Amino acid sequence: MKLFELLREPRPAAACKLILAVGLLAAVTLWGLFCGDAAVQADFSRKNLAPGAACLFGTDWLGRDMLARTAAGLSLSIRIGVVTACVSGALALVLGAAAALLGRWADGFVTWLIDLFMGVPHILLLVLISCALGRGFWGVCVGIVFTHWMSLARLLRAEVLQLKTSGYVLAARKLGQGAAGIALRHILPGVLPQFFTGLVLLFPHAILHEASVTFLGFGLSSEQPAIGVILSESMQYLATGRWWLAVLPGAALVAAVLLFDLAGRSLKQLWAVTVPGEG
């Protein structure tokens, strides 16, 4: 009974959900890394098998194991999401802090840049950047990085502006601390909760947009077992009753996105409980 009562408390419950989400995502990522060969291996003797005990996700028109292909695709999407979200988050932190700390001209330029990028739909801008860079892995990664930093940068800019007028920052100025010291010792720790929560919540957006662009044919090449490629190839077979080719990989993608969302919300809740008044 004491264990159940402990898990009802906000902090232990949030910590358990965060560990569960991160653990499952890490397990899928590692599993997919070892499924690379099985994901592309054709076996015509067992093609078009429905989901069953032998093949949990069935097989496709080439006899490839859809569970292995889904795991490999999710692993690739998660890795792309982690890399692009981290780079995009770092870009948002730098630009948001620069806008708030470097004066009116820097603030005006960064604000104009945010409005410029947010004025174009995400998918359209991502497609344009990906095509300009020759599509493929790097085209998708660069496109995601440059289309997902704006909202977080705007949030961090507002947070830094609020912290600049706080009592302890004003006191540090009067005590003679320099701008760099104030930024590193007082302002940066104050924005870390918002930064890390926003960073985790960038992951599902990055994964979904990578899958969407690849599904449309402007992202990863068809030779890679990416989720977008799997869903795109399965469209022509749905009318023949092979529903498992799209439904099961799509459900796995949704589950991965929900796990990232759970991790982000748990981290936000955990930080809010740990540091009262934040989040």
C-alpha positions as CSV (number, residue, x, y, z in Angstrom):
1,M,0.0,0.0,0.0
2,K,2.9,2.4,0.8
3,L,4.3,1.8,-2.7
4,F,1.0,2.7,-4.3
5,E,0.6,5.8,-2.1
6,L,4.1,6.9,-3.0
7,L,3.4,6.5,-6.8
8,R,0.4,8.8,-6.4
9,E,2.7,11.6,-5.4
10,P,3.5,13.9,-8.4
11,R,7.2,13.6,-8.3
12,P,7.6,9.7,-8.2
13,A,4.8,9.3,-10.7
14,A,6.4,11.7,-13.2
15,A,9.8,10.1,-12.7
16,C,8.5,6.7,-13.3
17,K,6.7,7.8,-16.5
18,L,9.8,9.6,-17.7
19,I,12.0,6.5,-17.1
20,L,9.4,4.2,-18.8
21,A,9.1,6.5,-21.9
22,V,12.9,6.9,-22.3
23,G,13.6,3.3,-21.7
24,L,11.1,2.1,-24.3
25,L,12.4,4.6,-26.9
26,A,16.0,3.6,-26.2
27,A,15.0,-0.1,-26.5
28,V,13.3,0.4,-29.8
29,T,16.2,2.4,-31.1
30,L,18.7,-0.3,-30.2
31,W,16.5,-3.0,-31.5
32,G,16.1,-1.3,-34.8
33,L,19.9,-1.0,-35.2
34,F,20.2,-4.8,-35.1
35,C,17.3,-5.3,-37.5
36,G,19.0,-3.6,-40.5
37,D,19.7,-6.8,-42.4
38,A,16.4,-8.4,-41.6
39,A,14.5,-5.3,-42.7
40,V,15.7,-5.5,-46.3
41,Q,16.0,-9.3,-46.6
42,A,13.5,-10.7,-49.2
43,D,11.9,-14.1,-48.9
44,F,9.5,-14.8,-51.7
45,S,8.4,-18.1,-50.1
46,R,6.5,-16.2,-47.4
47,K,5.3,-13.0,-49.2
48,N,2.0,-11.3,-48.3
49,L,1.6,-13.2,-45.0
50,A,-1.0,-11.7,-42.6
51,P,0.0,-10.9,-39.0
52,G,0.4,-14.1,-37.0
53,A,2.5,-16.1,-34.6
54,A,5.3,-16.5,-37.1
55,C,5.4,-12.9,-38.3
56,L,3.7,-10.5,-35.8
57,F,3.4,-7.7,-38.3
58,G,3.1,-9.9,-41.3
59,T,5.2,-9.7,-44.5
60,D,5.1,-7.5,-47.6
61,W,5.0,-8.3,-51.3
62,L,8.7,-9.2,-51.2
63,G,8.4,-11.4,-48.2
64,R,10.2,-8.9,-45.9
65,D,9.4,-9.0,-42.2
66,M,7.3,-5.9,-41.5
67,L,8.1,-6.0,-37.8
68,A,11.9,-5.8,-38.6
69,R,11.2,-3.0,-41.1
70,T,9.1,-1.1,-38.6
71,A,11.7,-1.4,-35.9
72,A,14.4,-0.3,-38.3
73,G,12.3,2.6,-39.5
74,L,11.4,3.8,-36.0
75,S,15.0,3.5,-35.0
76,L,16.1,5.7,-37.9
77,S,13.3,8.2,-37.2
78,I,14.1,8.4,-33.5
79,R,17.8,9.0,-34.3
80,I,17.0,11.7,-36.8
81,G,14.5,13.3,-34.3
82,V,17.1,13.3,-31.5
83,V,19.9,14.9,-33.6
84,T,17.7,17.5,-35.3
85,A,15.8,18.4,-32.2
86,C,19.1,18.9,-30.2
87,V,20.6,21.1,-33.0
88,S,17.3,23.0,-33.4
89,G,17.0,23.5,-29.7
90,A,20.6,24.8,-29.4
91,L,19.8,27.3,-32.2
92,A,16.7,28.4,-30.4
93,L,18.6,28.9,-27.2
94,V,21.3,31.0,-28.8
95,L,19.0,33.2,-30.9
96,G,16.5,33.6,-28.0
97,A,19.2,34.6,-25.6
98,A,20.8,36.9,-28.1
99,A,17.5,38.7,-28.8
100,A,16.9,39.3,-25.1
101,L,20.5,40.2,-24.1
102,L,22.2,42.0,-27.0
103,G,20.0,45.0,-27.3
104,R,17.3,46.4,-29.6
105,W,18.9,45.7,-32.9
106,A,19.5,42.0,-32.2
107,D,16.0,41.7,-30.7
108,G,14.5,43.2,-33.8
109,F,16.5,41.0,-36.2
110,V,15.7,37.8,-34.3
111,T,12.1,38.7,-34.1
112,W,11.9,39.4,-37.8
113,L,13.7,36.1,-38.5
114,I,11.1,34.2,-36.3
115,D,8.2,35.9,-38.1
116,L,9.8,35.2,-41.5
117,F,10.2,31.5,-40.8
118,M,6.8,31.1,-39.1
119,G,5.1,32.8,-42.1
120,V,5.8,29.8,-44.3
121,P,4.1,26.5,-43.5
122,H,6.4,23.9,-41.9
123,I,6.0,21.2,-44.5
124,L,6.4,23.5,-47.5
125,L,9.6,25.1,-46.1
126,L,10.9,21.7,-45.1
127,V,10.3,20.4,-48.6
128,L,12.0,23.4,-50.2
129,I,15.1,23.1,-48.0
130,S,15.3,19.3,-48.5
131,C,15.0,19.6,-52.3
132,A,17.6,22.4,-52.4
133,L,20.0,20.2,-50.6
134,G,19.4,17.2,-52.7
135,R,16.9,15.4,-50.5
136,G,18.3,12.4,-48.7
137,F,19.4,12.1,-45.1
138,W,21.2,15.5,-44.8
139,G,18.5,17.4,-46.7
140,V,15.8,16.2,-44.3
141,C,18.0,16.8,-41.2
142,V,18.9,20.4,-42.2
143,G,15.3,21.1,-43.2
144,I,14.0,19.9,-39.8
145,V,16.6,21.9,-37.9
146,F,15.8,25.2,-39.7
147,T,12.0,24.8,-39.4
148,H,11.6,23.8,-35.7
149,W,13.5,26.4,-33.7
150,M,11.1,29.4,-33.9
151,S,8.5,28.6,-31.2
152,L,11.2,27.6,-28.6
153,A,13.3,30.7,-29.4
154,R,10.3,32.9,-28.9
155,L,9.5,31.2,-25.5
156,L,13.2,31.5,-24.4
157,R,13.4,35.1,-25.4
158,A,10.4,36.0,-23.3
159,E,11.8,34.0,-20.4
160,V,15.2,35.8,-20.6
161,L,13.5,39.2,-20.8
162,Q,11.6,38.4,-17.6
163,L,14.7,37.2,-15.8
164,K,16.6,40.3,-16.8
165,T,14.3,42.4,-14.5
166,S,14.3,39.9,-11.6
167,G,15.7,41.1,-8.2
168,Y,18.7,38.8,-8.1
169,V,19.9,39.9,-11.6
170,L,19.5,43.6,-10.7
171,A,21.4,42.9,-7.5
172,A,24.2,41.1,-9.4
173,R,24.5,44.2,-11.7
174,K,24.8,46.5,-8.7
175,L,27.5,44.3,-7.3
176,G,29.6,44.8,-10.4
177,Q,29.1,41.5,-12.2
178,G,29.6,41.6,-16.0
179,A,27.0,40.7,-18.6
180,A,28.6,37.4,-19.4
181,G,28.8,36.4,-15.8
182,I,25.2,37.3,-15.1
183,A,24.1,35.4,-18.2
184,L,25.9,32.2,-17.3
185,R,25.4,32.2,-13.5
186,H,21.9,33.7,-13.2
187,I,19.9,33.7,-16.4
188,L,21.0,30.4,-18.0
189,P,20.0,28.3,-15.0
190,G,16.6,30.0,-14.9
191,V,15.7,29.1,-18.5
192,L,17.0,25.5,-18.4
193,P,13.6,24.0,-17.3
194,Q,11.8,25.6,-20.2
195,F,14.6,24.7,-22.6
196,F,14.8,21.0,-21.7
197,T,11.0,20.6,-21.7
198,G,10.7,22.4,-25.1
199,L,13.6,20.3,-26.4
200,V,12.0,17.0,-25.5
201,L,8.7,18.2,-27.1
202,L,10.5,19.0,-30.3
203,F,11.3,15.3,-30.8
204,P,7.7,14.2,-31.9
205,H,7.4,17.2,-34.2
206,A,10.7,16.3,-35.9
207,I,9.8,12.6,-36.2
208,L,6.4,13.3,-37.7
209,H,7.7,15.9,-40.2
210,E,10.5,13.5,-41.3
211,A,8.0,10.8,-41.9
212,S,5.6,13.2,-43.7
213,V,8.3,14.6,-46.0
214,T,9.6,11.1,-46.8
215,F,6.0,9.8,-47.4
216,L,5.6,12.6,-50.0
217,G,8.8,11.6,-51.7
218,F,11.0,14.6,-50.8
219,G,12.9,13.0,-47.9
220,L,14.8,9.8,-47.3
221,S,15.5,7.5,-50.3
222,S,13.3,4.5,-50.9
223,E,16.2,2.2,-50.3
224,Q,16.1,3.0,-46.6
225,P,13.5,1.2,-44.3
226,A,12.1,4.5,-43.1
227,I,8.6,4.7,-41.7
228,G,7.7,7.3,-44.4
229,V,9.0,4.9,-47.1
230,I,7.0,2.0,-45.6
231,L,3.8,4.0,-45.5
232,S,4.3,5.4,-49.0
233,E,4.9,2.0,-50.6
234,S,2.0,0.3,-48.8
235,M,-0.6,2.7,-50.2
236,Q,-1.0,0.8,-53.4
237,Y,-1.6,-2.4,-51.6
238,L,-4.3,-1.3,-49.2
239,A,-7.1,-1.8,-51.8
240,T,-6.0,-5.5,-52.0
241,G,-6.8,-6.0,-48.3
242,R,-3.2,-5.9,-47.0
243,W,-4.1,-3.5,-44.3
244,W,-1.2,-4.5,-42.0
245,L,1.4,-2.9,-44.3
246,A,0.2,0.6,-43.3
247,V,-1.8,0.2,-40.1
248,L,0.8,-1.5,-37.9
249,P,3.8,0.7,-38.9
250,G,1.6,3.8,-38.6
251,A,0.4,2.7,-35.2
252,A,4.0,2.1,-34.1
253,L,4.9,5.7,-35.3
254,V,2.0,7.1,-33.3
255,A,3.1,5.1,-30.2
256,A,6.7,6.5,-30.5
257,V,5.4,10.1,-30.8
258,L,3.2,9.6,-27.8
259,L,6.1,8.2,-25.8
260,F,8.1,11.4,-26.6
261,D,5.1,13.5,-25.6
262,L,4.8,11.5,-22.3
263,A,8.5,12.1,-21.6
264,G,8.2,15.8,-22.3
265,R,5.2,16.3,-20.1
266,S,6.7,14.1,-17.3
267,L,9.9,16.2,-17.4
268,K,7.9,19.4,-17.2
269,Q,5.9,18.0,-14.2
270,L,9.0,16.7,-12.5
271,W,10.8,20.1,-12.9
272,A,7.7,22.0,-11.7
273,V,7.6,19.8,-8.5
274,T,11.3,20.0,-8.0
275,V,11.6,23.7,-8.5
276,P,8.4,25.4,-7.2
277,G,7.2,28.2,-9.4
278,E,8.9,26.9,-12.6
279,G,7.1,25.4,-15.6
